[in-house]
Amino acid sequence: MQAPLPAIESVSAVPDLSRIPLDTALFVGRSDELDQLDDVLNESGRATVVAVHGLGGVGKSTLAARFMHLHAGRFGFRWWITADSAAAIDIGLSELAETLQPATRELPVEQRSALGVRWLATHEDWLLVLDNVTSPRDVAGLLGRVRTGTVVITSRQGSGWRAVETVPLDVLADNEAMELLARIVRSEWPEGDLTGADRLCEELGWLPLAVEQAGAYLAQTRTSPTAYLELLARFPARMFTATAEGGDAQRTMARVWHVTLDHLAGTPAVGRLLRQLAWYAPGGIPRDLLAGVVGEPELSEALGRLAAYSMITLTGDAIAVHRLVQAVTRTPDPTDPHRHPANIATARDNTAALLAATIAGLGPLTPADWPAYRTVLPHARALLEHTTPDTDTTQTSHLLNELGRYLEGQGDVGTAIGYHTRACDSYQLLNGPDHPSTLTSRNNLASAYRSAGDLDRAIPLYEATLADRERVQGPDHPDTLLSRNNLASAYRSAGDLDRAIPLYEATLADRERVLGPDHPNTLTSRNNLASAYQSAGDLGRATPLYKATLADSERVLGPDHPDTLLSRNNLGYAYQSAGDLGRAISLHEVTLADRERVLGPDHPSTLLSRNNLGYAYQLAGDLDRAIPLHEATLADSERVLGPDHPNTLTSRNNLASAYQSAGDLGRAIPLYEATLADSERVLGPDHPDTLLSRNNLGYACQSAGDLGRAIPLYEATLADSERVLGRDHLTTQIIRSNLDRARTT
């Protein structure tokens, strides 16, 4: 007969019997969270703490283990339980009882578990860590019976703890993540090349588990961070599950979140919603962009559950998702029911459709519609960066086309060209070369080339598109007339006024006949024809046409319409060209104020108005206002448009001209030289703006008395201008006049 067991209440704690995880020298950072844990314990004496601002892999267990080691002298007994289920908690408590009272090992688990709870309830000097608790419900009974000692809980669930103190845990700081990576790699590969560690940690979202997984892989395979990034891009499914020799296959990014989604399987909309969120930008996802994915109240319930398990961060009107959660979620894996390839593809296509629908019917050049484009843009960028053209749908192509037009209007011509190129290819693949959408896309790509100053690609594309539209849609179709107008504009930009002016005149006549005299496109044609007349030096025809167009635009479109503001700007420039600086300056000032109010201070058209006003001040001799305005405009153009945008090059040229007018050739000549070099590189040696830059540098050298440099520069520029623009072009005449004066001097 077995002797009765002594009451467990009388069993004293033996510190050496504590069960704690191994301490790790790889622990980095987390000082604030450790202090917060300490503060909570100091305030209450006995506390239950949840360290969960987060998804699996954020380092909750590591933090709890570190706390346990740091406070070894504070507690007489420390016990760690892997508490991912109610059964696991019972086993952990039964093992506690068995460790303290070995004779209990023959008892059933339930009895030993009850003894473990009783021991905790009757002793004080202990620390219990319940690691990876699935739900507050799983520990409610234990916490209700144990009112002594200290319990630290880690959990992915951040809500539902009620009276329990919580400590949120986020990803590591960027420098801490790099330190963690370096420690892991250096422990096995001291001479390892860690170039690119910052980019790798950023790509991994500074998530400790991901950094540890990557670091172990780098060390074992002697792979650099840069090479790992390439592998991650090429083989994401493999890399998200890759472990180093001896690593825990259950502790990988893909596996950890698979477990979380298993817990959420009772809410079917969760998986569908997370797959959709995986295609957006990580932060600032408006709830409105999820309309139609899941109906209410299922949408709110699914978002709430994802937030409760820290898979997303939820605010009143926006959602954030860790970038690595997104990356894993959108990586197909036929063996993972949460990441079935067909479901991921459906989510991708639905995202494209939702984003396209958000801007459907809006105008990329209409200021009132720009907030919608700004909302969609970061999420469309994310979608397009993580998809390939072979997966594009009609909605994707439409999204590319509309965002390309918006970005071109905002001055981001590089991205616009990329989007229009992809849209062209996709439309042609989906609809064929003669479909109206394909032709529109080709026209828009040509426009983006023209905005970038790349006329060698813009003009042939315009010409081919016009020919196809005349053949497919007919000569009087509005799209055909648009192509004809755009081709004329490209000819004008190239200085080919002999082709531009007749084409403008014919297009205007056709638009008045087909669309009517008050149609916005007709007003655009009239404005463009006036601009071509001005470029030819024919102010007698240009100025009256500008005036009439401005009056009609104000009447038809309203005084604040962007096209009306353009007409007002152009009339001011015509007055400026005619030497009527009083009216030019007044009109430029009014137009600038209106553009700042309607378009915003950083819009390319606003910057153009500021540049024009500065040049008008310069011509009027008011250099005290001209130079600061030119300097500010150049700085803003470089910031907004980039240093190589054609408008930025014009601003740089004009600032050099203002310095020259002020007699400051020490600043003017180097700026002219830099502008000429950039123009030759960006626009090409034969572009009209490049020819003007070369002429201006010659004029500055002439002003400095350096005729030995000025005259050869004029001679070469004149020869090029006669070849490119013709002997009678206004620019050619200016260069010839400058050369004659230099020779006379």
BELWONOR-V865939 format. One record per helix or strand. SS is the DSSP state (A for helix, B for strand). FROM is the first residue (numbers start at 1). LEN is the number of residues. Records with the same first field share a line. If there is no record, write none. Layout:
# BELWONOR-V865939
SS: FROM-LEN / FROM-LEN
This chain:
# BELWONOR-V865939
A: 8-3 / 15-3 / 31-14 / 60-11 / 72-3 / 86-15 / 102-5 / 109-13 / 136-10 / 174-15 / 197-7 / 208-14 / 225-10 / 236-6 / 253-11 / 269-9 / 287-4 / 298-11 / 323-7 / 337-3 / 341-19 / 367-19 / 389-3 / 394-17 / 413-19 / 436-16 / 455-18 / 478-16 / 497-18 / 520-16 / 539-18 / 562-16 / 581-18 / 604-16 / 623-18 / 646-16 / 665-18 / 688-16 / 707-18 / 730-15
B: 19-1 / 48-4 / 77-6 / 126-8 / 150-6 / 165-3 / 285-2 / 312-3 / 318-4
